[in-house]
Amino acid sequence: MNVKEMAEEFLVCPKCRRSLIYKKTGEEEILICDNCGVYYPVEDGIPILLAEDAKNIGER
Ligand SMILES: [Zn+2]
């Protein structure tokens, strides 16, 4: 199972508990919460789902 499948099946936003959207842009993988307007990093294939690591989508 890859990160995309894992994210879409099991992972939820730590803030609002809604499902996340996986996106890969070049080398960077992120998990987006549309509800919160934030994204979470994926480091070495491991999603970092910590509310304090959430970044605003607008800052990208
Ligand atoms: Zn959220």
PDB file of the backbone (N, CA, C, O) and the ligand in Angstrom, with CONECT records:
HET     ZN  A 101       1
ATOM      1  N   MET A   1       0.857  -1.208   0.000  1.00  0.00           N
ATOM      2  CA  MET A   1       0.000   0.000   0.000  1.00  0.00           C
ATOM      3  C   MET A   1       0.884   1.245   0.000  1.00  0.00           C
ATOM      4  O   MET A   1       1.786   1.366   0.828  1.00  0.00           O
ATOM      5  N   ASN A   2       0.634   2.148  -0.904  1.00  0.00           N
ATOM      6  CA  ASN A   2       1.434   3.374  -0.935  1.00  0.00           C
ATOM      7  C   ASN A   2       0.803   4.474  -0.079  1.00  0.00           C
ATOM      8  O   ASN A   2      -0.278   4.312   0.487  1.00  0.00           O
ATOM      9  N   VAL A   3       1.510   5.585  -0.007  1.00  0.00           N
ATOM     10  CA  VAL A   3       1.049   6.674   0.870  1.00  0.00           C
ATOM     11  C   VAL A   3      -0.312   7.196   0.439  1.00  0.00           C
ATOM     12  O   VAL A   3      -1.159   7.516   1.274  1.00  0.00           O
ATOM     13  N   LYS A   4      -0.515   7.281  -0.879  1.00  0.00           N
ATOM     14  CA  LYS A   4      -1.787   7.806  -1.384  1.00  0.00           C
ATOM     15  C   LYS A   4      -2.964   6.945  -0.923  1.00  0.00           C
ATOM     16  O   LYS A   4      -3.966   7.453  -0.422  1.00  0.00           O
ATOM     17  N   GLU A   5      -2.819   5.631  -1.104  1.00  0.00           N
ATOM     18  CA  GLU A   5      -3.907   4.725  -0.701  1.00  0.00           C
ATOM     19  C   GLU A   5      -4.121   4.767   0.807  1.00  0.00           C
ATOM     20  O   GLU A   5      -5.255   4.804   1.286  1.00  0.00           O
ATOM     21  N   MET A   6      -3.006   4.761   1.554  1.00  0.00           N
ATOM     22  CA  MET A   6      -3.098   4.795   3.011  1.00  0.00           C
ATOM     23  C   MET A   6      -3.793   6.070   3.464  1.00  0.00           C
ATOM     24  O   MET A   6      -4.682   6.038   4.315  1.00  0.00           O
ATOM     25  N   ALA A   7      -3.376   7.199   2.883  1.00  0.00           N
ATOM     26  CA  ALA A   7      -3.932   8.490   3.272  1.00  0.00           C
ATOM     27  C   ALA A   7      -5.429   8.534   3.012  1.00  0.00           C
ATOM     28  O   ALA A   7      -6.210   8.953   3.866  1.00  0.00           O
ATOM     29  N   GLU A   8      -5.815   8.095   1.822  1.00  0.00           N
ATOM     30  CA  GLU A   8      -7.210   8.254   1.446  1.00  0.00           C
ATOM     31  C   GLU A   8      -8.107   7.252   2.171  1.00  0.00           C
ATOM     32  O   GLU A   8      -9.303   7.499   2.327  1.00  0.00           O
ATOM     33  N   GLU A   9      -7.547   6.129   2.614  1.00  0.00           N
ATOM     34  CA  GLU A   9      -8.381   5.143   3.305  1.00  0.00           C
ATOM     35  C   GLU A   9      -8.431   5.348   4.812  1.00  0.00           C
ATOM     36  O   GLU A   9      -9.481   5.181   5.432  1.00  0.00           O
ATOM     37  N   PHE A  10      -7.281   5.716   5.406  1.00  0.00           N
ATOM     38  CA  PHE A  10      -7.189   5.652   6.864  1.00  0.00           C
ATOM     39  C   PHE A  10      -6.910   6.966   7.566  1.00  0.00           C
ATOM     40  O   PHE A  10      -7.306   7.157   8.716  1.00  0.00           O
ATOM     41  N   LEU A  11      -6.232   7.869   6.882  1.00  0.00           N
ATOM     42  CA  LEU A  11      -5.742   9.042   7.600  1.00  0.00           C
ATOM     43  C   LEU A  11      -6.775  10.160   7.603  1.00  0.00           C
ATOM     44  O   LEU A  11      -7.505  10.359   6.632  1.00  0.00           O
ATOM     45  N   VAL A  12      -6.820  10.875   8.703  1.00  0.00           N
ATOM     46  CA  VAL A  12      -7.722  12.019   8.810  1.00  0.00           C
ATOM     47  C   VAL A  12      -6.950  13.212   9.356  1.00  0.00           C
ATOM     48  O   VAL A  12      -5.900  13.064   9.981  1.00  0.00           O
ATOM     49  N   CYS A  13      -7.489  14.380   9.107  1.00  0.00           N
ATOM     50  CA  CYS A  13      -6.899  15.612   9.604  1.00  0.00           C
ATOM     51  C   CYS A  13      -6.930  15.610  11.134  1.00  0.00           C
ATOM     52  O   CYS A  13      -7.976  15.340  11.724  1.00  0.00           O
ATOM     53  N   PRO A  14      -5.793  15.907  11.792  1.00  0.00           N
ATOM     54  CA  PRO A  14      -5.789  15.910  13.253  1.00  0.00           C
ATOM     55  C   PRO A  14      -6.612  17.048  13.862  1.00  0.00           C
ATOM     56  O   PRO A  14      -6.958  17.003  15.043  1.00  0.00           O
ATOM     57  N   LYS A  15      -6.918  18.045  13.076  1.00  0.00           N
ATOM     58  CA  LYS A  15      -7.719  19.158  13.595  1.00  0.00           C
ATOM     59  C   LYS A  15      -9.209  18.868  13.510  1.00  0.00           C
ATOM     60  O   LYS A  15      -9.934  19.044  14.490  1.00  0.00           O
ATOM     61  N   CYS A  16      -9.675  18.421  12.334  1.00  0.00           N
ATOM     62  CA  CYS A  16     -11.119  18.327  12.123  1.00  0.00           C
ATOM     63  C   CYS A  16     -11.600  16.898  11.880  1.00  0.00           C
ATOM     64  O   CYS A  16     -12.803  16.661  11.779  1.00  0.00           O
ATOM     65  N   ARG A  17     -10.663  15.938  11.786  1.00  0.00           N
ATOM     66  CA  ARG A  17     -11.014  14.516  11.624  1.00  0.00           C
ATOM     67  C   ARG A  17     -11.688  14.206  10.297  1.00  0.00           C
ATOM     68  O   ARG A  17     -12.379  13.195  10.176  1.00  0.00           O
ATOM     69  N   ARG A  18     -11.498  15.055   9.310  1.00  0.00           N
ATOM     70  CA  ARG A  18     -12.019  14.740   7.979  1.00  0.00           C
ATOM     71  C   ARG A  18     -10.926  14.098   7.145  1.00  0.00           C
ATOM     72  O   ARG A  18      -9.746  14.160   7.490  1.00  0.00           O
ATOM     73  N   SER A  19     -11.328  13.487   6.055  1.00  0.00           N
ATOM     74  CA  SER A  19     -10.340  12.782   5.233  1.00  0.00           C
ATOM     75  C   SER A  19      -9.467  13.778   4.475  1.00  0.00           C
ATOM     76  O   SER A  19      -9.854  14.923   4.241  1.00  0.00           O
ATOM     77  N   LEU A  20      -8.285  13.312   4.102  1.00  0.00           N
ATOM     78  CA  LEU A  20      -7.277  14.161   3.483  1.00  0.00           C
ATOM     79  C   LEU A  20      -7.142  13.839   2.003  1.00  0.00           C
ATOM     80  O   LEU A  20      -7.505  12.752   1.553  1.00  0.00           O
ATOM     81  N   ILE A  21      -6.616  14.798   1.256  1.00  0.00           N
ATOM     82  CA  ILE A  21      -6.366  14.625  -0.177  1.00  0.00           C
ATOM     83  C   ILE A  21      -4.861  14.545  -0.387  1.00  0.00           C
ATOM     84  O   ILE A  21      -4.112  15.439   0.008  1.00  0.00           O
ATOM     85  N   TYR A  22      -4.435  13.455  -1.018  1.00  0.00           N
ATOM     86  CA  TYR A  22      -3.014  13.283  -1.302  1.00  0.00           C
ATOM     87  C   TYR A  22      -2.647  14.019  -2.580  1.00  0.00           C
ATOM     88  O   TYR A  22      -3.372  13.967  -3.574  1.00  0.00           O
ATOM     89  N   LYS A  23      -1.509  14.706  -2.541  1.00  0.00           N
ATOM     90  CA  LYS A  23      -1.035  15.362  -3.756  1.00  0.00           C
ATOM     91  C   LYS A  23       0.471  15.231  -3.844  1.00  0.00           C
ATOM     92  O   LYS A  23       1.179  15.401  -2.851  1.00  0.00           O
ATOM     93  N   LYS A  24       0.957  14.928  -5.035  1.00  0.00           N
ATOM     94  CA  LYS A  24       2.392  14.863  -5.259  1.00  0.00           C
ATOM     95  C   LYS A  24       2.755  15.892  -6.301  1.00  0.00           C
ATOM     96  O   LYS A  24       2.248  15.863  -7.423  1.00  0.00           O
ATOM     97  N   THR A  25       3.638  16.807  -5.926  1.00  0.00           N
ATOM     98  CA  THR A  25       4.097  17.828  -6.858  1.00  0.00           C
ATOM     99  C   THR A  25       5.608  17.709  -6.956  1.00  0.00           C
ATOM    100  O   THR A  25       6.330  18.111  -6.044  1.00  0.00           O
ATOM    101  N   GLY A  26       6.079  17.160  -8.056  1.00  0.00           N
ATOM    102  CA  GLY A  26       7.509  16.924  -8.200  1.00  0.00           C
ATOM    103  C   GLY A  26       7.973  15.913  -7.170  1.00  0.00           C
ATOM    104  O   GLY A  26       7.458  14.795  -7.117  1.00  0.00           O
ATOM    105  N   GLU A  27       8.941  16.297  -6.353  1.00  0.00           N
ATOM    106  CA  GLU A  27       9.473  15.397  -5.329  1.00  0.00           C
ATOM    107  C   GLU A  27       8.696  15.491  -4.031  1.00  0.00           C
ATOM    108  O   GLU A  27       8.850  14.649  -3.147  1.00  0.00           O
ATOM    109  N   GLU A  28       7.852  16.525  -3.912  1.00  0.00           N
ATOM    110  CA  GLU A  28       7.176  16.789  -2.650  1.00  0.00           C
ATOM    111  C   GLU A  28       5.830  16.076  -2.590  1.00  0.00           C
ATOM    112  O   GLU A  28       5.040  16.133  -3.533  1.00  0.00           O
ATOM    113  N   GLU A  29       5.582  15.411  -1.478  1.00  0.00           N
ATOM    114  CA  GLU A  29       4.279  14.792  -1.243  1.00  0.00           C
ATOM    115  C   GLU A  29       3.620  15.512  -0.073  1.00  0.00           C
ATOM    116  O   GLU A  29       4.259  15.782   0.944  1.00  0.00           O
ATOM    117  N   ILE A  30       2.348  15.815  -0.228  1.00  0.00           N
ATOM    118  CA  ILE A  30       1.628  16.484   0.850  1.00  0.00           C
ATOM    119  C   ILE A  30       0.234  15.887   0.988  1.00  0.00           C
ATOM    120  O   ILE A  30      -0.277  15.235   0.078  1.00  0.00           O
ATOM    121  N   LEU A  31      -0.365  16.127   2.147  1.00  0.00           N
ATOM    122  CA  LEU A  31      -1.749  15.727   2.403  1.00  0.00           C
ATOM    123  C   LEU A  31      -2.530  16.990   2.741  1.00  0.00           C
ATOM    124  O   LEU A  31      -2.194  17.722   3.672  1.00  0.00           O
ATOM    125  N   ILE A  32      -3.570  17.222   1.970  1.00  0.00           N
ATOM    126  CA  ILE A  32      -4.315  18.478   2.077  1.00  0.00           C
ATOM    127  C   ILE A  32      -5.625  18.255   2.831  1.00  0.00           C
ATOM    128  O   ILE A  32      -6.328  17.271   2.603  1.00  0.00           O
ATOM    129  N   CYS A  33      -5.938  19.190   3.733  1.00  0.00           N
ATOM    130  CA  CYS A  33      -7.280  19.244   4.316  1.00  0.00           C
ATOM    131  C   CYS A  33      -7.969  20.480   3.767  1.00  0.00           C
ATOM    132  O   CYS A  33      -7.637  21.606   4.139  1.00  0.00           O
ATOM    133  N   ASP A  34      -8.923  20.266   2.889  1.00  0.00           N
ATOM    134  CA  ASP A  34      -9.670  21.381   2.300  1.00  0.00           C
ATOM    135  C   ASP A  34     -10.491  22.104   3.349  1.00  0.00           C
ATOM    136  O   ASP A  34     -10.673  23.320   3.276  1.00  0.00           O
ATOM    137  N   ASN A  35     -10.982  21.367   4.313  1.00  0.00           N
ATOM    138  CA  ASN A  35     -11.833  21.951   5.341  1.00  0.00           C
ATOM    139  C   ASN A  35     -11.084  22.989   6.164  1.00  0.00           C
ATOM    140  O   ASN A  35     -11.621  24.061   6.443  1.00  0.00           O
ATOM    141  N   CYS A  36      -9.854  22.685   6.556  1.00  0.00           N
ATOM    142  CA  CYS A  36      -9.032  23.594   7.357  1.00  0.00           C
ATOM    143  C   CYS A  36      -8.222  24.555   6.497  1.00  0.00           C
ATOM    144  O   CYS A  36      -7.762  25.585   6.991  1.00  0.00           O
ATOM    145  N   GLY A  37      -8.038  24.233   5.212  1.00  0.00           N
ATOM    146  CA  GLY A  37      -7.200  25.058   4.351  1.00  0.00           C
ATOM    147  C   GLY A  37      -5.732  24.906   4.667  1.00  0.00           C
ATOM    148  O   GLY A  37      -4.956  25.848   4.511  1.00  0.00           O
ATOM    149  N   VAL A  38      -5.346  23.721   5.111  1.00  0.00           N
ATOM    150  CA  VAL A  38      -3.946  23.477   5.462  1.00  0.00           C
ATOM    151  C   VAL A  38      -3.457  22.211   4.773  1.00  0.00           C
ATOM    152  O   VAL A  38      -4.236  21.431   4.226  1.00  0.00           O
ATOM    153  N   TYR A  39      -2.125  22.033   4.820  1.00  0.00           N
ATOM    154  CA  TYR A  39      -1.568  20.775   4.332  1.00  0.00           C
ATOM    155  C   TYR A  39      -0.525  20.267   5.309  1.00  0.00           C
ATOM    156  O   TYR A  39       0.044  21.020   6.099  1.00  0.00           O
ATOM    157  N   TYR A  40      -0.294  18.971   5.230  1.00  0.00           N
ATOM    158  CA  TYR A  40       0.661  18.288   6.093  1.00  0.00           C
ATOM    159  C   TYR A  40       1.756  17.684   5.227  1.00  0.00           C
ATOM    160  O   TYR A  40       1.479  17.172   4.143  1.00  0.00           O
ATOM    161  N   PRO A  41       2.997  17.740   5.696  1.00  0.00           N
ATOM    162  CA  PRO A  41       4.093  17.186   4.898  1.00  0.00           C
ATOM    163  C   PRO A  41       4.142  15.670   4.973  1.00  0.00           C
ATOM    164  O   PRO A  41       3.653  15.067   5.928  1.00  0.00           O
ATOM    165  N   VAL A  42       4.733  15.065   3.961  1.00  0.00           N
ATOM    166  CA  VAL A  42       5.056  13.637   3.973  1.00  0.00           C
ATOM    167  C   VAL A  42       6.572  13.542   3.863  1.00  0.00           C
ATOM    168  O   VAL A  42       7.154  13.971   2.867  1.00  0.00           O
ATOM    169  N   GLU A  43       7.203  12.985   4.875  1.00  0.00           N
ATOM    170  CA  GLU A  43       8.663  12.900   4.893  1.00  0.00           C
ATOM    171  C   GLU A  43       9.096  11.449   4.769  1.00  0.00           C
ATOM    172  O   GLU A  43       8.765  10.616   5.612  1.00  0.00           O
ATOM    173  N   ASP A  44       9.845  11.153   3.701  1.00  0.00           N
ATOM    174  CA  ASP A  44      10.320   9.795   3.447  1.00  0.00           C
ATOM    175  C   ASP A  44       9.176   8.789   3.462  1.00  0.00           C
ATOM    176  O   ASP A  44       9.316   7.685   3.988  1.00  0.00           O
ATOM    177  N   GLY A  45       8.052   9.176   2.886  1.00  0.00           N
ATOM    178  CA  GLY A  45       6.907   8.282   2.791  1.00  0.00           C
ATOM    179  C   GLY A  45       6.067   8.179   4.043  1.00  0.00           C
ATOM    180  O   GLY A  45       5.135   7.377   4.105  1.00  0.00           O
ATOM    181  N   ILE A  46       6.390   8.993   5.055  1.00  0.00           N
ATOM    182  CA  ILE A  46       5.636   8.944   6.306  1.00  0.00           C
ATOM    183  C   ILE A  46       4.877  10.259   6.487  1.00  0.00           C
ATOM    184  O   ILE A  46       5.494  11.319   6.597  1.00  0.00           O
ATOM    185  N   PRO A  47       3.558  10.197   6.518  1.00  0.00           N
ATOM    186  CA  PRO A  47       2.779  11.419   6.706  1.00  0.00           C
ATOM    187  C   PRO A  47       2.982  11.989   8.113  1.00  0.00           C
ATOM    188  O   PRO A  47       2.897  11.262   9.103  1.00  0.00           O
ATOM    189  N   ILE A  48       3.248  13.286   8.189  1.00  0.00           N
ATOM    190  CA  ILE A  48       3.424  13.953   9.475  1.00  0.00           C
ATOM    191  C   ILE A  48       2.120  14.669   9.799  1.00  0.00           C
ATOM    192  O   ILE A  48       1.906  15.813   9.400  1.00  0.00           O
ATOM    193  N   LEU A  49       1.266  13.984  10.519  1.00  0.00           N
ATOM    194  CA  LEU A  49      -0.062  14.543  10.783  1.00  0.00           C
ATOM    195  C   LEU A  49      -0.122  15.123  12.183  1.00  0.00           C
ATOM    196  O   LEU A  49      -0.735  14.551  13.084  1.00  0.00           O
ATOM    197  N   LEU A  50       0.525  16.270  12.351  1.00  0.00           N
ATOM    198  CA  LEU A  50       0.528  16.966  13.620  1.00  0.00           C
ATOM    199  C   LEU A  50      -0.072  18.346  13.404  1.00  0.00           C
ATOM    200  O   LEU A  50       0.309  19.061  12.477  1.00  0.00           O
ATOM    201  N   ALA A  51      -1.006  18.713  14.259  1.00  0.00           N
ATOM    202  CA  ALA A  51      -1.680  20.001  14.085  1.00  0.00           C
ATOM    203  C   ALA A  51      -0.675  21.144  14.055  1.00  0.00           C
ATOM    204  O   ALA A  51      -0.861  22.114  13.320  1.00  0.00           O
ATOM    205  N   GLU A  52       0.404  21.037  14.857  1.00  0.00           N
ATOM    206  CA  GLU A  52       1.381  22.134  14.889  1.00  0.00           C
ATOM    207  C   GLU A  52       2.249  22.187  13.639  1.00  0.00           C
ATOM    208  O   GLU A  52       2.898  23.202  13.388  1.00  0.00           O
ATOM    209  N   ASP A  53       2.275  21.106  12.844  1.00  0.00           N
ATOM    210  CA  ASP A  53       3.029  21.106  11.592  1.00  0.00           C
ATOM    211  C   ASP A  53       2.168  21.465  10.385  1.00  0.00           C
ATOM    212  O   ASP A  53       2.668  21.514   9.262  1.00  0.00           O
ATOM    213  N   ALA A  54       0.901  21.711  10.604  1.00  0.00           N
ATOM    214  CA  ALA A  54       0.019  22.085   9.497  1.00  0.00           C
ATOM    215  C   ALA A  54       0.449  23.418   8.924  1.00  0.00           C
ATOM    216  O   ALA A  54       0.776  24.345   9.666  1.00  0.00           O
ATOM    217  N   LYS A  55       0.450  23.517   7.596  1.00  0.00           N
ATOM    218  CA  LYS A  55       0.821  24.777   6.949  1.00  0.00           C
ATOM    219  C   LYS A  55      -0.349  25.274   6.111  1.00  0.00           C
ATOM    220  O   LYS A  55      -1.055  24.483   5.485  1.00  0.00           O
ATOM    221  N   ASN A  56      -0.548  26.574   6.104  1.00  0.00           N
ATOM    222  CA  ASN A  56      -1.631  27.130   5.315  1.00  0.00           C
ATOM    223  C   ASN A  56      -1.356  26.951   3.832  1.00  0.00           C
ATOM    224  O   ASN A  56      -0.244  27.206   3.368  1.00  0.00           O
ATOM    225  N   ILE A  57      -2.366  26.511   3.084  1.00  0.00           N
ATOM    226  CA  ILE A  57      -2.200  26.278   1.653  1.00  0.00           C
ATOM    227  C   ILE A  57      -1.802  27.566   0.952  1.00  0.00           C
ATOM    228  O   ILE A  57      -1.017  27.534   0.004  1.00  0.00           O
ATOM    229  N   GLY A  58      -2.322  28.680   1.394  1.00  0.00           N
ATOM    230  CA  GLY A  58      -2.025  29.978   0.761  1.00  0.00           C
ATOM    231  C   GLY A  58      -0.572  30.380   0.837  1.00  0.00           C
ATOM    232  O   GLY A  58      -0.127  31.222   0.057  1.00  0.00           O
ATOM    233  N   GLU A  59       0.193  29.792   1.770  1.00  0.00           N
ATOM    234  CA  GLU A  59       1.593  30.184   1.942  1.00  0.00           C
ATOM    235  C   GLU A  59       2.525  29.462   0.976  1.00  0.00           C
ATOM    236  O   GLU A  59       3.718  29.762   0.928  1.00  0.00           O
ATOM    237  N   ARG A  60       1.998  28.522   0.214  1.00  0.00           N
ATOM    238  CA  ARG A  60       2.878  27.746  -0.655  1.00  0.00           C
ATOM    239  C   ARG A  60       3.393  28.589  -1.805  1.00  0.00           C
ATOM    240  O   ARG A  60       4.151  28.096  -2.640  1.00  0.00           O
TER     241      ARG A  60
HETATM  242 ZN    ZN A 101      -8.880  19.656   8.803  1.00  0.00          ZN2+
END
